[in-house]
Amino acid sequence: MAYDNTVTVVGNVTRDPELRFTPGGAPVTNFSVAWNRKDQNDEDVVSFFDITCWRSLAENVAESITKGQRVIVYGRLEHRSWENNDGERRSKVEIIADDVAPSLRWATAETTRNEFRGDGGGSSGGSGGSGGGRQSTGGGDFPTDEEPF
């Protein structure tokens, strides 16, 4: 049985996207998004989300999105766990983005269609910060022998 764990988050970018490459050469970009809401006592509550983008989306986001911009992120939740240098188990839930776009509610954007890169990005081009989806690699968003970092 398959479950749909897609999520859409609209918020402000809290740090500039950082483009890196896996040892196998796959582009990956990480950034974070925050959104504010009021709680029952009318106090601000801020939630932070770590976002990971792969391949052509990673490159387009790194070129198009900057700290402070309001963005719309569509993707899925992914749970990761690891052991830190002190031997303690750590874990977090992050969003693996399928698409990222600037929010046009309070801003305008100029888009440029990219040429098809042939990287399995899932589309023949992108618009603005949304250069297509990720390549299927057999169940994950990255090759099974490559972790993002």
N, C-alpha and C positions, 0 to 999 in steps of 0.2 A: 504494500500500500504506500503510495507517495503522498506526501504532505506538501502543501504550498506554504513556504515561509517567507514570502516576499514582503517587503516593507518599503514605504515611501517616507522620506524625511525631508522637511523643508526647514532650512536653518542657515545660520551664518558660518562661513568658513573661519575657523579660529587659528589656523596656521597654513602657510603657503604649501601647496602640494609639492611633494618631493619625489622626483623621478629617479628610480634606480633600475638596475638590470640584474636579473638572476644570473647565476653562473652559466646557464644555458643561453643567455641573451634575451630572455623575455622581459619586456618593459613592465614595470609595476610602479604605481604611484600611490602614496599614502597621504592623507590629510584628515582633518577632523572638522566636525560640524557641531554647532551648539544651537539649541532652541530653548526659548524661555516660555514659561506658562505661569499662570497664577494658581496657587493652591487654595484650599478652603478658607484660609485666613487672608486672602488677597495678597500674599507674599510671593515674590518671584522665586521660581524654582527653575534651575538651569540643568539641562541634560546634555551630555557630550557624547558624540558618537565618532569612533574611528572608522574611516572609510578606506577601502583598498580597491584600486582599479587595475585592470590588466590590459596588456597589449595596446591596441590602437586607442582605446578609451584612456588608458594611462597616459599616453603621449599627448592626446588632445586636452585632457584635464590639466596636465602640467603646463601646457602652452596657454590655456584660456582662463583658468580659475585662479583667483588670488585671495589672500586673507581679507576678510571683511565683506566679501561678496555674499549675497543671499543666493543659495542654490537649492535645487530639487534633486535629491538622490533617490534612485530606484534600484533596489537590489535585493539581496537575501541575507539573512542572519547566518553567521558562521561562528561556532564556538571553537576557540583554540586554547590549548593548555601547554605549558612548558615548565621546565625546572630552571630556576635562576642560578646565579653563581654561588649562592649560599645553600643550594640544594633544596630550596623551598619550591613547592608546586604553585604555579600561578596560572590564572586563566582569564579569558576575557571574551566578550561577544563583540564582534565587529560586523560591519556591513560590507559585503562584497558587491560592489556596484555593477549593475548592468547598464546604467545610464546616469549621466550627470548633466544638468543644464542650469544656466543662470535663471533665477526667478525674474519674471518680467512684471511683477506687481508694482514695484517701485523703481524700476530701472529699465533701460532699453539695452538691446544688444545687437551687435552686427555679427552676422555669421558668414563663414567661408566654407564652402564644400571642399573636403579633402579628396584627393585621388585615392582609389582603391590601392591598398598596400599589400594585399595578398597574404596577410598574416592570420587569416581565419577570424577576423574581428567580427564577423557576423553581418556586415552590411557593406554596401559599395561606397560608403562615404559617410561623413559626419557633418554635423551642423554645430557651430559654436563649440561648446565643451562636451558634445555628445557623439563621439566618433564610433558608434557601433557597440556591439556587445563583445562578449569574450569568446574565445575559442574553447570548444569542448575538448577536454583531455581525458575523457573516461571517468567521469564522476566528480572531478574537482575543477577548480578554476586555474590551477597551475599544474604543470607536469608533476607526476607523482614523485619524481626524484628531486624536485626543486621546491623549497619552501621560500616564502617571500624574503625572509631575512633570518 
